[in-house]
Amino acid sequence: MKKLLLFVAASLLFVASATAATVQPLDPPKKEQDIPITDKTPPTPPMTTSAQATVEAHYTTDLALLEIWFNRNVGTVTVSVTDNSTGRTLTRYTCDSSLEPQVCLNVALEAGFYTLHIIGSDYEGYGDFDL
């Protein structure tokens, strides 16, 4: 009888541990993310129809790296990232897109919802993203 009870207990323990090992988190943390940028104010002069976005952005979590590419000269702009839950601006950088077509910013972001703002005298764009 003892052997039977030990066998049943060991079987239940084995099945429970095997089940726990196969459970995966629903949403694994995102390591890399493209940030779609919406042109709120199109660049001046207006662009001809093109498949390429005016501005592209990408965030890599492991490196805490935000990369922004200006595919067209939009003049001097200020790039900022806002935490939408607190309203705080986490980073801000001003650049001239004609001299600096790619911007790399180190900004450590935790899980949350953020907005990337790109604002200048001739262009305004934004992109929402969550981690």
Secondary structure, 3 states (H helix, E strand, C coil): CHHHHHHHHHHHHHHHHHHHHHCCCCCCCCCEEEECCEEEECCCCCCCCCCCCCEEEEEECCCCEEEEEECCCCCEEEEEEEECCCCCEEEEEEEECCCCCEEEEECCCCCCEEEEEEEECCCEEEEEEEC
